Amino acid sequence: MPRTKVNLTFNLSSEKWIFFLRGVYFGKVTEATTNIDRQQVFSSKFVTDLSVSYKATPTLTFTVVANNLFDTYPDRAAEVLADGGNNRSSGLFDWSRRAQQFGIGGRFLFARVNFILK
């Protein structure tokens, strides 16, 4: 978990449109391990989410969403360390299991339809 995490959000709405923009800054993370020679520091990252909604009628809204819009990934675990070892568990894990700033799934796109039944 990073020691520094900052969320910035922006909302703008009108009668028909709703825009939501979120930027999240994740500070650097030091891997939790008992072997200091294999400890790795992962750099800070910035992740952006965007949502746009259109109110077609008072009871019907269409929304498109992009989480992690710019497809940001955490740093990969080191393949080769100073002591000749690696942090990838014999190549099984590209990302650290002991230090996560955010998910490794990359960009996630989806659409949503919201309707109200009266």
Secondary structure, 3 states (H helix, E strand, C coil): CCCCEEEEEEEEECCCEEEEEEEEEECCEECCCCCHHHCCEECCEEEEEEEEEEEEECCEEEEEEEECCCCCCCCCCCCCCCCCCCCCCCCCCCCCCCCCCCCCCCCEEEEEEEECCC
